[in-house]
Amino acid sequence: MAASEYAALKLFRSVADRRYYVISLLTVIVGWEVASRFLPPYILPSWVLVFETLLRINLVHAWVTLARVLLALAVAFTIGLTLATLMYLSQKFEKYMIPIVTLIMAVPAICWVLFSILWFRDQEFRIFFVLFAVCLPGYTIDILDAIKNIPFQLREMVLSFRPRRSQFISKLILPGIIPNILTTWKVNLGLGIRVVTVAELVGTLTGIGYALNFALGQQSIREITAWTIILVASLLALQGVISLIEKRLLRWRK
């Protein structure tokens, strides 16, 4: 296949995929609007009312929530990457750590919220602790599995050059697990967005969770819907950034 034909085919597939995406989204929007015509606005508001609410809500809450999520996930990723690397390099350390990581993963998010309320006074640290505890096991296990999935022949080839441990990690381990790292970031971003709103519902005065709780007290379905749209849009934007990074770092993939 010629280069021009391949480029045309790639463009056609991209346009077709976006068309299906737009059609699905428009179906949901139109279905919502039609249903709102038959239901009272306090149950299902029209899009006009929702967008009017979007124009007058305080977006500072959204920025605070996103900052909390990104900070906690960055720390959880750093420690998870470190733990996974150490577990790969030492089987004894892995045997000690796997039960602990599994136990942390098994605890529901709401339990971490309750623990944080009882253990800590600072509101920001409570939210950070909950996000960190929920996301750390996923990073650790996914990265450890990615390291173990590096082909044995490739490891043997690199070891034949007698590299230092730091070279072995930087030249083989890190490049080999980049696809899995990007995937686990996408997953944990979605998990973090869902968990942070629950953590913010209790004892905070900022963030989307607080705004949702306030809207619930006012019984304002319009504000709840507006904040839900902002949450979904924020998650899609963050995952879009990860996808752009993925396309650049993994441009060798077709």
C-alpha positions as CSV (number, residue, x, y, z in Angstrom):
1,M,0.0,0.0,0.0
2,A,1.3,3.4,-1.0
3,A,2.0,6.0,1.7
4,S,-0.8,8.3,0.3
5,E,-3.3,5.5,0.3
6,Y,-2.4,4.5,3.8
7,A,-2.8,8.2,5.0
8,A,-6.2,8.4,3.3
9,L,-7.3,5.2,4.9
10,K,-6.2,6.3,8.3
11,L,-8.0,9.7,7.9
12,F,-11.2,7.9,6.8
13,R,-11.1,5.6,9.8
14,S,-10.5,8.5,12.1
15,V,-13.4,10.5,10.7
16,A,-15.7,7.4,10.9
17,D,-14.8,6.8,14.5
18,R,-15.5,10.4,15.5
19,R,-18.8,10.2,13.6
20,Y,-20.0,7.3,15.7
21,Y,-18.8,9.0,18.8
22,V,-20.8,12.2,17.9
23,I,-23.9,10.2,17.0
24,S,-23.9,8.3,20.3
25,L,-23.4,11.6,22.3
26,L,-26.2,13.3,20.3
27,T,-28.5,10.4,21.0
28,V,-28.0,10.8,24.7
29,I,-28.5,14.6,24.6
30,V,-31.6,14.4,22.5
31,G,-33.1,11.6,24.6
32,W,-32.5,13.6,27.8
33,E,-34.1,16.7,26.2
34,V,-37.2,14.7,25.1
35,A,-37.6,13.1,28.5
36,S,-37.4,16.5,30.2
37,R,-40.4,17.6,28.2
38,F,-42.5,15.0,30.0
39,L,-41.0,15.2,33.5
40,P,-41.0,18.2,35.9
41,P,-37.7,20.2,36.0
42,Y,-37.0,19.2,39.6
43,I,-36.6,15.6,38.4
44,L,-35.1,16.0,35.0
45,P,-34.2,19.6,33.9
46,S,-33.9,20.6,30.3
47,W,-30.5,21.4,28.8
48,V,-31.3,25.1,28.8
49,L,-31.7,25.1,32.6
50,V,-28.6,23.0,33.0
51,F,-26.4,25.3,30.9
52,E,-27.8,28.4,32.7
53,T,-26.6,26.8,35.9
54,L,-23.2,26.0,34.4
55,L,-22.7,29.7,33.6
56,R,-23.1,30.8,37.2
57,I,-21.5,28.1,39.3
58,N,-18.1,28.7,41.0
59,L,-15.4,26.9,39.0
60,V,-12.9,27.3,41.8
61,H,-14.3,24.1,43.3
62,A,-13.5,22.3,40.1
63,W,-9.8,23.5,40.1
64,V,-9.5,22.5,43.8
65,T,-10.8,19.0,43.1
66,L,-8.5,18.5,40.1
67,A,-5.5,19.7,42.1
68,R,-6.2,17.3,44.9
69,V,-6.6,14.4,42.5
70,L,-3.4,15.1,40.5
71,L,-1.3,15.6,43.6
72,A,-2.4,12.4,45.3
73,L,-2.1,10.4,42.1
74,A,1.4,11.7,41.4
75,V,2.5,10.7,44.9
76,A,0.8,7.3,44.7
77,F,2.3,6.6,41.2
78,T,5.8,7.5,42.4
79,I,5.6,5.3,45.5
80,G,3.9,2.5,43.5
81,L,6.6,2.6,40.8
82,T,9.3,2.4,43.5
83,L,7.6,-0.5,45.3
84,A,7.0,-2.4,42.1
85,T,10.6,-2.1,41.1
86,L,11.9,-3.2,44.5
87,M,9.4,-6.1,44.5
88,Y,10.7,-7.2,41.1
89,L,14.4,-6.9,42.1
90,S,13.8,-8.8,45.4
91,Q,11.5,-11.9,45.6
92,K,11.6,-11.8,49.4
93,F,10.5,-8.2,49.5
94,E,7.7,-9.1,47.1
95,K,6.5,-11.9,49.3
96,Y,6.2,-9.5,52.2
97,M,4.6,-6.7,50.3
98,I,2.0,-8.5,48.1
99,P,-0.3,-9.4,51.1
100,I,-0.1,-5.8,52.4
101,V,-0.9,-4.3,49.0
102,T,-3.8,-6.8,48.4
103,L,-5.2,-6.0,51.9
104,I,-5.1,-2.2,51.1
105,M,-6.8,-2.8,47.8
106,A,-9.6,-4.9,49.4
107,V,-10.7,-2.1,51.8
108,P,-13.6,-0.1,50.2
109,A,-13.1,3.6,49.6
110,I,-15.9,4.6,52.0
111,C,-14.0,2.8,54.8
112,W,-10.9,4.8,54.0
113,V,-13.0,8.0,54.2
114,L,-14.2,7.0,57.7
115,F,-10.7,6.0,58.9
116,S,-9.4,9.4,57.7
117,I,-12.1,11.3,59.6
118,L,-11.2,9.5,62.8
119,W,-7.4,9.5,62.3
120,F,-6.6,13.0,61.0
121,R,-7.8,16.5,61.7
122,D,-6.5,18.3,58.6
123,Q,-9.2,18.2,55.9
124,E,-6.7,18.3,53.0
125,F,-4.7,15.5,54.4
126,R,-7.8,13.4,54.8
127,I,-8.7,13.7,51.2
128,F,-5.0,13.1,50.2
129,F,-4.9,10.0,52.4
130,V,-8.1,8.5,50.9
131,L,-7.0,9.1,47.3
132,F,-3.5,7.7,48.0
133,A,-4.8,4.6,49.8
134,V,-7.3,3.8,47.0
135,C,-4.9,4.4,44.0
136,L,-1.6,3.1,45.4
137,P,-2.4,-0.7,45.1
138,G,-3.5,-0.3,41.5
139,Y,-0.3,1.4,40.5
140,T,1.8,-1.1,42.3
141,I,0.3,-4.2,41.0
142,D,-0.2,-3.0,37.4
143,I,3.4,-1.8,37.2
144,L,4.8,-5.0,38.8
145,D,2.8,-7.1,36.3
146,A,4.1,-4.9,33.4
147,I,7.7,-5.4,34.6
148,K,7.3,-9.2,34.8
149,N,5.7,-9.3,31.3
150,I,8.9,-7.9,29.7
151,P,10.2,-10.8,27.5
152,F,12.7,-13.0,29.1
153,Q,14.9,-13.0,26.0
154,L,15.1,-9.2,26.0
155,R,16.1,-9.3,29.7
156,E,18.8,-11.8,29.0
157,M,20.1,-9.8,26.1
158,V,20.4,-6.7,28.2
159,L,22.1,-8.6,31.1
160,S,24.6,-10.0,28.6
161,F,26.1,-6.5,28.5
162,R,26.6,-6.6,32.3
163,P,24.8,-3.3,33.0
164,R,24.6,-1.7,36.4
165,R,21.3,-2.0,38.2
166,S,20.5,1.6,37.4
167,Q,21.2,1.1,33.7
168,F,19.1,-2.1,33.7
169,I,16.2,-0.2,35.1
170,S,16.6,2.9,32.9
171,K,17.4,1.1,29.7
172,L,15.0,-1.8,29.9
173,I,12.5,-1.7,32.7
174,L,11.2,1.9,32.3
175,P,10.9,1.9,28.5
176,G,9.3,-1.6,28.6
177,I,6.5,-0.6,30.9
178,I,5.5,2.8,29.5
179,P,2.3,1.4,27.7
180,N,1.1,-0.1,31.0
181,I,2.0,3.1,33.0
182,L,-0.1,5.2,30.6
183,T,-3.0,2.7,30.8
184,T,-3.0,2.6,34.6
185,W,-2.9,6.4,34.7
186,K,-6.1,6.4,32.7
187,V,-7.8,3.9,35.0
188,N,-6.7,5.7,38.2
189,L,-7.7,9.1,36.9
190,G,-11.3,7.8,36.6
191,L,-11.0,6.1,40.0
192,G,-9.6,9.2,41.6
193,I,-12.3,11.5,40.2
194,R,-15.0,9.2,41.6
195,V,-13.3,8.8,45.0
196,V,-12.4,12.4,45.6
197,T,-16.1,13.5,45.4
198,V,-17.0,11.0,48.1
199,A,-14.1,12.2,50.3
200,E,-15.1,15.8,49.8
201,L,-18.7,15.2,50.9
202,V,-17.6,15.0,54.5
203,G,-16.1,17.9,56.4
204,T,-14.8,20.1,53.6
205,L,-15.8,23.6,52.4
206,T,-14.2,23.4,48.9
207,G,-14.3,21.0,46.0
208,I,-16.9,19.5,43.8
209,G,-17.9,17.0,46.5
210,Y,-18.8,19.9,48.8
211,A,-20.6,21.7,45.9
212,L,-22.6,18.5,45.3
213,N,-23.5,18.1,48.9
214,F,-24.6,21.8,49.0
215,A,-26.8,21.3,45.9
216,L,-28.3,18.2,47.5
217,G,-29.2,20.2,50.6
218,Q,-30.9,22.7,48.2
219,Q,-32.6,19.9,46.3
220,S,-31.3,21.4,43.1
221,I,-31.1,18.8,40.4
222,R,-29.9,21.4,38.0
223,E,-26.7,22.1,40.0
224,I,-26.1,18.4,40.6
225,T,-26.3,17.8,36.8
226,A,-24.1,20.8,36.1
227,W,-21.4,19.6,38.5
228,T,-21.7,16.1,37.0
229,I,-21.0,17.5,33.6
230,I,-18.0,19.3,34.9
231,L,-16.7,16.1,36.5
232,V,-17.1,14.1,33.3
233,A,-15.6,16.8,31.1
234,S,-12.6,17.1,33.5
235,L,-12.0,13.4,33.4
236,L,-12.2,13.2,29.6
237,A,-9.8,16.2,29.3
238,L,-7.3,14.6,31.6
239,Q,-7.5,11.2,29.8
240,G,-7.2,13.1,26.5
241,V,-3.9,14.5,27.7
242,I,-2.7,11.0,28.6
243,S,-3.8,9.9,25.1
244,L,-1.7,12.6,23.5
245,I,1.3,11.6,25.6
246,E,0.6,8.0,24.6
247,K,0.6,8.9,20.9
248,R,3.9,10.7,21.2
249,L,5.7,8.2,23.3
250,L,4.3,5.2,21.5
251,R,4.3,6.6,18.0
252,W,6.1,3.4,16.9
253,R,2.8,1.5,17.4
254,K,0.2,1.5,14.6
